[in-house]
Every structure is written in structure tokens, then in C-alpha cells.
Amino acid sequence: MNNQENKEENKRNKKEHSDIKWYIQVFIITFMLSLIFSYVSANGVSQLNLIAALIILVIVIGIGIMFDIIGVAVTVANEHEFHAKASKKIKGSKDSIMLIKNAPKVANICADVIGDICGVLSGAISALISMKVTEQFGMSFNIQFVFSAIVASLTVGGKAVGKIIANNNSTAIVHAVGIVLNKFKKNK
């Protein structure tokens, strides 16, 4: 092997190591977040009244849709627009560039990790709500199938609309997220 081939081989090895490290990090983050949120939702929602539980369910579905929108927006946004904004020192521009440069990872965390956790949580919460409804109104049939279908429809339909919004407004969405990240950095 010549020197150039050695450099290319080292580069491939580093990339593979980086990918494996990323997979492990995503697995651990997903596991921990799922564990925490499932515990909180199962114990927290079961103690709430029906209206409060429904509000929590809508919030969880909304969070899943919102993060899916962010994941899509980051993958379709144009980095060049943010370079122009960064040269004018517009807040959040550099953070927006960072998001776009890491689009596959950002989309994975937003759409897959957070989105899927919200999907699992909304399913668990809808099961708890259906038990509350059955119990509270003395129903003789299991309404869980209806609640599950409604939650799935709201989630999938919301994400479908969200993808259109993300495609049409990617620059504004990514910039808004960049501004939020910028504020978090300054608070540290």
C-alpha cells in the first residue's frame, strides 16, 4: 500500500468508528429517555383526571409532530442562506449552519428518537385514558382500539402536514431552532 491508500484506509476506519459510536450513543439516549418518559407518563397520567390526561396526550402528540418538522426542515434547508446571515452576524445563523451540517444526526434525533418516543408514549397514554373512560363511564366494551386509531391518525396526519410545512418553510424553521440553541449556549 502506498501512502495515499493508507490515508484513505485510516479515514474509512475513523468514519466506521464514528458511526459505531453514534449508534451506541443513540441507543443509550433513546433507552434512557424512553425509560424516564414512560415511567413519568405511566405514573403521572394515571393519577390525573380525564381532561388533564387528554391534554397531556395532545401535548405529547404535538411534540412528536414538532420534532418531526424540525428533522425534515434540517434535511432540506439550504446552508448557503445561513452563511449570508452569519456574515451579517444574525443571531442563530451559526447554530443553524451546524444543524444543517449535521442534518442526518439531527434528523435522527428529532424524527426518530424523540418522534418515536412520543409515539410510544402517546400509545401508553391513550391506553391509560381508555381505561379511565371505560371505568369512569361504566362501559362494557374496550374503547382502547378507538383511542389507538385516533392517536395514530392524529400522529400520522399531523406528521404528513408537518412535512409539507417543513419543506415550504425550512429556512425559517431551522433559523428558529438555531436561535433557541444560541440562547441555550449563552445561558451556559
C-alpha positions in Angstrom: 0.0 0.0 0.0 1.2 3.4 -0.8 0.8 6.5 1.4 -2.4 7.7 -0.2 -4.1 4.3 0.2 -3.1 4.3 3.9 -4.6 7.7 4.4 -7.9 6.6 2.8 -8.0 3.4 4.9 -7.4 5.4 8.1 -10.2 7.8 7.0 -12.6 4.9 6.4 -11.7 3.3 9.8 -12.3 6.6 11.6 -15.7 7.0 9.9 -16.7 3.5 10.8 -15.6 4.1 14.4 -17.5 7.4 14.5 -20.6 5.6 13.1 -20.5 2.8 15.7 -20.0 5.4 18.4 -23.1 7.3 17.1 -25.2 4.2 17.1 -24.3 3.4 20.6 -25.0 7.0 21.8 -28.4 7.0 20.0 -29.2 3.6 21.6 -28.3 4.8 25.1 -30.1 8.2 24.7 -33.2 6.5 23.4 -33.2 3.9 26.1 -32.8 6.5 28.9 -35.3 8.9 27.6 -37.9 6.2 26.9 -37.4 4.8 30.4 -37.8 8.2 32.1 -40.7 9.4 30.0 -42.5 6.0 30.2 -42.1 6.0 34.0 -43.3 9.6 34.3 -46.2 9.1 32.0 -47.4 5.8 33.4 -47.2 7.1 37.0 -48.2 10.7 36.3 -51.0 10.3 33.9 -52.7 7.5 35.9 -53.1 10.0 38.7 -54.6 12.7 36.6 -58.3 13.3 35.8 -59.6 12.5 32.3 -59.3 16.1 30.9 -55.7 16.6 32.2 -54.7 13.2 30.7 -56.2 14.2 27.4 -54.3 17.5 27.4 -51.1 15.6 28.1 -51.8 13.2 25.3 -52.4 16.1 22.8 -49.1 17.8 24.0 -47.1 14.5 23.5 -48.6 14.1 20.0 -47.8 17.8 19.3 -44.2 17.4 20.5 -43.7 14.4 18.2 -45.0 16.3 15.2 -43.0 19.4 16.0 -39.7 17.5 16.2 -40.6 15.6 13.0 -41.0 19.0 11.3 -37.6 20.1 12.7 -36.0 16.9 11.4 -37.4 17.3 7.9 -36.6 21.1 7.8 -32.9 20.5 8.7 -32.5 18.0 5.9 -34.0 20.2 3.2 -32.7 23.7 4.3 -30.1 25.5 2.2 -26.8 26.1 4.1 -25.8 28.9 1.8 -28.6 31.1 3.1 -27.3 30.9 6.6 -23.7 31.7 5.6 -25.1 35.0 4.3 -26.9 35.6 7.6 -23.9 34.6 9.6 -21.8 37.2 7.7 -24.3 39.8 8.8 -24.0 38.4 12.4 -27.6 37.5 12.6 -28.3 35.5 15.8 -28.7 31.8 15.4 -27.2 31.6 12.0 -24.0 29.8 13.0 -26.1 27.3 15.0 -28.3 26.8 12.0 -25.3 26.0 9.9 -24.2 23.5 12.5 -27.6 21.9 12.4 -27.6 21.6 8.6 -24.0 20.2 8.5 -25.1 17.5 11.0 -28.5 17.0 9.3 -28.5 13.2 9.3 -27.8 13.1 13.1 -30.2 16.0 13.9 -33.0 14.4 11.8 -32.3 11.0 13.5 -32.6 12.6 17.0 -35.6 14.7 16.2 -37.7 12.5 13.9 -36.6 9.0 15.1 -35.5 9.3 18.8 -37.9 12.0 20.0 -40.6 11.3 17.5 -40.7 7.6 18.2 -40.6 8.1 22.0 -43.6 10.4 21.6 -45.3 7.7 19.6 -44.7 5.1 22.2 -45.8 7.5 25.0 -48.9 8.5 23.2 -49.9 4.9 22.8 -49.3 4.2 26.5 -51.2 7.4 27.5 -54.1 6.5 25.2 -54.3 3.1 26.8 -54.4 4.7 30.3 -57.1 7.1 29.0 -59.2 4.3 27.5 -59.1 2.5 30.9 -60.2 5.7 32.6 -63.0 6.2 30.2 -64.2 2.6 30.4 -64.0 2.8 34.2 -65.5 6.3 34.6 -68.5 5.7 32.3 -69.0 2.1 33.1 -68.5 0.9 29.5 -68.8 -2.8 28.9 -66.5 -2.8 25.8 -62.9 -1.9 25.4 -62.6 1.5 23.8 -58.8 1.3 23.6 -58.9 0.3 19.9 -60.8 3.5 19.1 -58.4 5.6 21.1 -55.4 3.9 19.5 -56.8 4.6 16.0 -57.5 8.2 16.8 -54.0 8.7 18.2 -52.4 7.0 15.2 -54.4 9.1 12.8 -53.6 12.3 14.5 -49.9 11.5 14.7 -49.6 10.3 11.1 -51.8 13.0 9.7 -50.0 15.7 11.7 -46.6 14.5 10.5 -47.9 14.5 6.9 -49.0 18.1 7.2 -45.8 18.9 9.1 -43.6 17.6 6.3 -45.3 20.0 3.9 -44.8 22.8 6.3 -41.1 21.8 6.8 -40.5 21.7 3.1 -42.1 25.0 2.5 -40.6 26.8 5.5 -37.3 25.1 6.1 -35.1 28.2 6.4 -37.4 29.9 8.9 -37.8 26.7 11.0 -34.1 25.9 11.1 -33.3 29.5 11.9 -35.8 29.5 14.8 -34.2 26.3 16.2 -30.8 28.0 15.7 -31.9 31.0 17.7 -33.1 28.7 20.5 -29.8 26.8 20.5 -27.9 30.1 20.5 -29.9 31.3 23.6 -29.1 28.0 25.4 -25.4 28.4 24.7 -25.4 31.9 26.1 -27.1 30.8 29.3 -24.4 28.2 30.0 
